[in-house]
Amino acid sequence: MLKVIAHLLPPELYERISLLPHPLQTGLEEVRVREDRPLELVSLGKSGFLTDRGGWSDTPQQAFKPSAELCRKLLGRLTGHSLYAMEEELKKGYITVTGGHRVGLAGRTVLEHGEVKAIRDIGGFNIRIAREAVGAADRLAPQLADSSRRTILSTLIIGPPRMGKTTMLRDLARIVSSGAWKDPAQAGWPGRRVAIVDERSEIAASVKGVPSFDVGPRTDVMDACPKAEGMMMMLRSMSPEVIMADEIGRAEDAAAVREAAHAGVAVVATAHASSLEEAKGRPILRELLLEGTFSRCVILSRGHSGFMAQAIALRHSQPTAREPTADFVVGGGGP
């Protein structure tokens, strides 16, 4: 996966990482750059440090420490050498670059009327590498099938960070939009109109409005738009049969999800939570779950055999636990 972010990295940084053993390069998930501190990598589900000679170390003592000049070069590449043009994105604490890669930022905030206006003196970067994993949801999708309507049930996908929620959502969009269900029970089901509200440009990785990833032939994408507003726009203008969105959790998100459900549109969304109980501890998610807005909850986790998906049927506001429905390992260390 190193090659997909080569254009983002200053040569001196890329050259060091490219000396890593091939499996570690292929399984690269995150590059964490901190000015004058050990450079951390996440690969194949493990955290380690890059040495000055391009090796991997489990301890930081011999790690390569990026200089202030290297960090300035990295920031320039990430922002296209135009900090001003990306100031609106920067103040959110992250930017999404071409390819759907998300870069978290840390530095000194500038406040105005108690709100973050900008981030200055950026000295911390977390480059999260987006990866397309066509087929990642093939074994899960039948567990979410609505046989009466021949489409997908409204589903909430939860899991901690780096568990493949966005990857799973993207592949479900492809399956539903193309009618590419792998289970014989869904043979002949038509493709459905899918609307993706891609607030962080991570699901479809659109470039000038055109998705870079395969999200299906009947999928429309509203890119870089707040979720709640985007869902309402899609409902009014694109007559979707399914709406998909990443990381819901605000009151306005819940209102838009309800509006879609009342219009007969299935909603598939993700949220941060490690378990159903943890999700129900978040007031907005709890309301949606207890109202019966979602028919399924999918819990993503990492097991001994790789990434695991557990589908739970939600009936009359009470979850009925099931055994894990799909174990999957996606090339290189995860979805």
C-alpha positions in Angstrom: 0.0 0.0 0.0 3.0 2.3 0.2 2.9 3.2 -3.5 -0.6 4.7 -3.2 0.7 7.4 -0.9 4.1 7.9 -2.6 3.0 11.2 -4.1 2.2 12.5 -0.6 5.6 11.7 1.0 8.8 13.8 0.7 11.5 11.6 -1.1 13.6 11.2 2.0 10.7 9.7 3.9 9.4 7.6 1.1 12.9 6.1 0.5 13.3 5.0 4.1 9.8 3.4 4.3 10.4 1.7 0.9 13.3 -0.2 2.5 10.9 -2.1 4.8 10.2 -5.8 4.0 7.6 -6.2 1.3 4.9 -7.7 3.6 5.1 -4.7 5.9 4.9 -2.3 2.9 1.9 -4.2 1.6 0.1 -4.2 4.9 0.8 -0.6 5.8 -2.3 1.0 7.4 -1.0 4.2 9.0 2.1 6.5 8.9 2.3 8.6 12.0 4.8 11.5 11.6 5.7 13.6 14.7 8.2 16.4 14.5 11.5 15.5 16.2 10.0 12.3 17.6 10.0 8.7 16.6 8.2 7.9 13.4 5.5 5.3 14.0 4.0 2.9 11.5 1.0 0.6 11.7 1.2 -2.5 9.5 -0.5 -5.9 9.5 -2.4 -4.8 12.7 0.8 -4.0 14.6 2.4 -0.8 15.7 6.2 -0.2 15.4 8.8 2.4 14.5 10.8 3.2 11.4 14.5 3.1 12.0 16.9 5.6 10.4 18.0 2.9 7.9 14.5 1.9 6.9 14.0 -1.0 9.3 11.2 -1.9 11.6 11.6 -1.7 15.4 9.2 -2.5 18.2 10.9 0.1 20.4 11.4 3.8 19.7 15.1 4.1 20.8 16.5 3.6 17.3 13.7 5.2 15.4 14.0 7.9 12.7 12.9 11.3 13.9 11.5 13.6 11.2 12.9 17.1 11.3 10.9 20.3 11.2 11.9 20.8 7.6 10.7 17.4 6.6 7.3 18.1 8.3 7.0 21.3 6.4 7.6 19.5 3.1 5.0 16.9 4.1 2.5 19.5 4.9 3.2 21.3 1.6 2.6 18.1 -0.3 -0.6 17.2 1.6 -2.1 20.7 1.0 -0.9 21.2 -2.5 1.4 24.0 -1.1 -1.7 26.1 -0.4 -2.5 26.2 3.3 -5.0 29.0 2.8 -7.1 27.1 0.3 -7.5 24.2 2.7 -8.0 26.3 5.9 -11.6 25.3 6.2 -10.7 21.6 6.2 -7.6 22.1 8.4 -9.6 23.5 11.3 -11.5 20.2 11.5 -8.3 18.5 12.5 -8.0 16.4 9.3 -7.9 16.6 5.6 -8.8 14.0 3.0 -6.5 13.8 0.0 -6.9 12.2 -3.5 -7.4 8.5 -3.1 -9.6 8.8 -0.1 -6.6 8.8 2.3 -7.4 10.7 5.5 -4.7 12.7 7.3 -5.2 13.6 10.9 -3.4 16.7 12.1 -2.1 17.9 15.5 -0.7 21.3 16.4 -1.6 24.6 18.0 -5.2 25.8 17.5 -6.3 29.4 16.9 -9.6 30.2 18.6 -12.2 32.7 17.7 -15.2 33.2 20.0 -14.4 30.0 21.7 -14.3 28.0 18.4 -11.4 26.6 16.5 -10.6 28.9 13.6 -7.4 27.3 12.4 -4.6 25.0 13.3 -1.1 26.4 13.3 2.4 25.0 14.0 1.3 21.6 12.7 3.8 19.0 14.0 1.8 15.8 14.0 0.4 13.8 11.1 -1.5 10.5 10.9 -1.8 9.3 7.3 -4.5 6.6 7.2 -4.2 4.7 4.0 -7.6 4.0 2.3 -7.8 0.7 0.5 -10.4 -0.7 -1.8 -11.3 -4.3 -0.9 -13.8 -5.5 -3.5 -15.6 -8.5 -2.1 -15.0 -7.7 1.6 -18.8 -7.7 2.3 -19.7 -10.7 0.1 -20.2 -13.1 3.1 -21.8 -10.4 5.3 -24.3 -9.0 2.8 -26.8 -12.0 2.8 -27.2 -11.6 6.6 -28.5 -8.1 5.9 -30.9 -9.0 3.1 -34.5 -7.9 3.1 -36.2 -10.8 1.3 -39.6 -9.1 1.2 -38.3 -6.0 -0.6 -35.3 -7.7 -2.3 -32.8 -5.1 -1.0 -30.7 -4.5 2.1 -32.1 -3.9 5.5 -31.4 -0.7 7.4 -28.2 -1.5 9.2 -25.8 0.2 11.7 -22.2 -0.9 11.4 -20.1 -0.3 14.5 -16.5 -0.9 15.6 -13.5 0.8 16.9 -11.2 2.9 14.6 -9.3 0.9 11.9 -11.8 -2.0 11.9 -12.9 -1.5 8.3 -16.2 0.2 8.8 -15.8 2.5 5.8 -14.4 -0.4 3.7 -17.4 -2.5 4.5 -19.8 0.3 3.8 -18.2 0.9 0.4 -18.4 -2.7 -0.6 -22.0 -3.0 0.5 -22.8 0.0 -1.8 -21.2 -1.9 -4.7 -23.2 -5.1 -3.9 -26.6 -3.4 -3.5 -26.1 -1.0 -6.4 -25.0 -3.7 -8.9 -27.2 -6.5 -7.5 -24.0 -8.6 -7.1 -25.3 -10.7 -4.1 -23.3 -13.9 -3.9 -25.8 -16.0 -2.0 -28.1 -18.1 -4.2 -31.1 -16.9 -2.1 -30.6 -13.4 -3.6 -30.0 -14.6 -7.2 -31.7 -12.3 -9.6 -32.3 -9.4 -7.2 -32.2 -6.1 -9.1 -29.6 -3.5 -8.4 -30.9 -0.6 -6.3 -30.4 3.1 -6.4 -27.8 4.0 -3.7 -27.0 7.5 -2.5 -23.7 7.9 -0.6 -23.2 11.0 1.5 -19.4 11.2 1.7 -18.7 13.9 4.2 -15.0 13.1 4.5 -14.5 11.9 0.9 -13.4 8.5 2.3 -16.1 6.2 1.0 -15.9 6.9 -2.7 -12.7 8.9 -2.8 -14.2 11.2 -5.4 -12.0 13.4 -7.6 -13.9 16.4 -9.1 -17.2 14.6 -8.4 -16.2 11.2 -9.9 -15.7 8.2 -7.5 -12.3 6.6 -7.5 -13.5 3.5 -5.9 -16.1 1.0 -7.2 -19.3 1.9 -5.4 -21.6 0.4 -8.0 -23.3 1.5 -11.3 -26.5 2.9 -9.7 -24.8 4.9 -7.0 -24.8 8.7 -6.6 -22.3 10.4 -4.4 -22.7 13.7 -2.5 -19.0 14.5 -1.7 -17.7 16.7 1.1 -21.1 17.5 2.4 -22.3 17.4 6.0 -24.2 14.1 6.5 -27.5 15.4 7.7 -27.8 18.0 4.9 -26.5 15.6 2.3 -29.1 12.9 3.2 -31.9 15.4 2.9 -30.5 16.7 -0.4 -30.3 13.2 -1.8 -33.8 12.3 -0.6 -35.2 15.4 -2.4 -33.3 15.2 -5.6 -32.1 11.6 -6.4 -34.9 9.3 -5.3 -32.6 6.8 -3.7 -33.7 3.3 -2.5 -30.8 3.1 -0.1 -28.8 5.9 1.6 -25.3 5.2 3.1 -23.3 7.5 5.3 -20.2 7.2 7.5 -19.9 8.0 11.3 -23.3 9.2 12.4 -23.7 10.5 15.9 -25.2 14.0 16.0 -28.8 14.9 16.6 -29.1 16.3 13.1 -27.8 13.0 11.7 -30.5 11.1 13.6 -33.2 13.4 12.3 -32.1 12.8 8.7 -31.9 9.0 9.2 -35.5 9.1 10.6 -36.7 11.1 7.6 -35.2 8.6 5.2 -36.8 5.7 7.1 -40.2 7.4 7.1 -39.8 7.8 3.3 -39.3 4.0 2.9 -35.5 4.3 2.2 -33.1 1.8 3.8 -30.2 3.4 5.6 -26.8 1.8 6.1 -24.5 3.9 8.4 -21.4 3.5 10.5 -20.6 4.7 14.0 -17.8 4.4 16.5 -18.5 1.8 19.2 -16.9 -1.5 20.3 -20.1 -3.2 21.2 -23.9 -2.9 21.0 -23.9 -1.9 24.7 -21.4 0.8 24.0 -23.4 2.1 21.1 -26.5 2.2 23.3 -24.5 4.3 25.7 -24.4 7.1 23.1 -27.7 9.0 23.5 -28.3 9.6 19.7 -27.5 6.0 18.7 -29.5 4.7 21.6 -32.6 6.6 20.4 -32.3 5.2 16.9 -31.7 1.6 18.1 -34.6 1.7 20.6 -36.9 3.3 18.0 -36.3 0.3 15.7 -34.8 2.5 13.0 -32.2 -0.2 12.2 -33.1 -3.9 11.6 -29.5 -5.1 11.9 -26.4 -4.1 13.8 -23.0 -5.3 12.5 -20.1 -5.4 15.0 -16.7 -5.4 13.5 -13.7 -6.7 15.4 -10.3 -8.2 15.0 -9.9 -11.9 15.8 -7.2 -14.5 15.6 -8.2 -15.4 12.0 -8.4 -11.8 10.9 -11.3 -9.3 10.8 -14.6 -10.6 12.1 -18.2 -9.3 11.4 -21.0 -10.3 13.7 -24.6 -9.5 12.5 -27.2 -9.0 15.2 -30.9 -9.0 14.4 -32.8 -6.1 16.2 -36.4 -7.0 17.0 -38.9 -4.9 19.0 -36.0 -2.8 20.2 -34.3 -5.8 21.8 -31.2 -7.3 20.2 -31.0 -11.0 19.7 -27.3 -12.1 19.7 -26.1 -14.4 17.0 -22.9 -16.3 16.4 -20.4 -14.4 14.2 -21.7 -14.6 10.6 -18.6 -13.9 8.7 -14.9 -14.1 9.2 -12.8 -12.3 6.6 -9.2 -11.4 6.0 -8.6 -8.7 3.4 -5.2 -8.6 1.7 -2.5 -6.9 3.6 -3.9 -6.9 7.1 -7.4 -5.7 7.1 -10.2 -3.8 5.4 
